[in-house]
Amino acid sequence: MTTDIPAIEGQQPYIKDPHAIEQESFSRIRSLSDLSSFDNDQAQIAMRLIHTCGAPGIADAINISEQAISSGLQAIKNNGTVLCDVEMVKHGLTKRLIQQDVYCYLNDERVPDLAKKQGETRTMAALRFWEPHIEGSIVLIGNAPTALFRLMEMIQAGSPKPALIIGVPVGFVGAAESKEALIKFGDQYSIPYITVTGFVGGSAMTAAAFNALLRLSNNIRF
């Protein structure tokens, strides 16, 4: 049974078709954002990040290293593992496009005691279980700056390198610093990265960047 819903008094007509909404959204993003520093594939990532936070002005803060797209696409082709710092990132991924294993150890029963014993955050402790999966993986860090710092410490100490780090943690304590460190670290250790400098970030933006990469791997572009 269908019910006719009366129009809101004084409300102008609005777009209802989801495809039309998406097309118009990205058309407006192109007109409102300076994407001149990105190549065509990088612009796809940048537009998804802008779309997710609704702020065209962040274009200047988006950093995509030279090999990030090619390395990420190769990792997807190779079914490289995807490692997430928090469940919100994992649940934000486009499931119909994912073929590889996706892991998040934050809720592992061993993590709380380990974090308490070490005097560190649970996200830091959870990374201890990443070790067998890091090599050739795509790392998604969208919540915890401490997780991004810990990952860099692990690699510096001899852990294998991931194929790509998408590090966009959010917050006012450590987030901006961790992302600046990622840029320097990635360049020093030749690890491709995608990040957004400053305080802005979060699980949704991190997932959006990877989803855009998945779309590129399936030749879906705007």
URQUIHU-V113712 format. One record per helix or strand of 3 or more residues. SS is the DSSP state (h for helix, s for strand). FROM is the first residue (numbers start at 0). LEN is the number of residues. Records with the same first field share a line. If there is no record, write none. Layout:
SS->FROM-LEN  FROM-LEN
//
This chain:
h->17-15  39-14  55-6  67-10  86-5  94-3  110-8  121-8  130-3  144-12  174-15  202-15
s->61-3  81-3  137-4  163-4  192-4
//
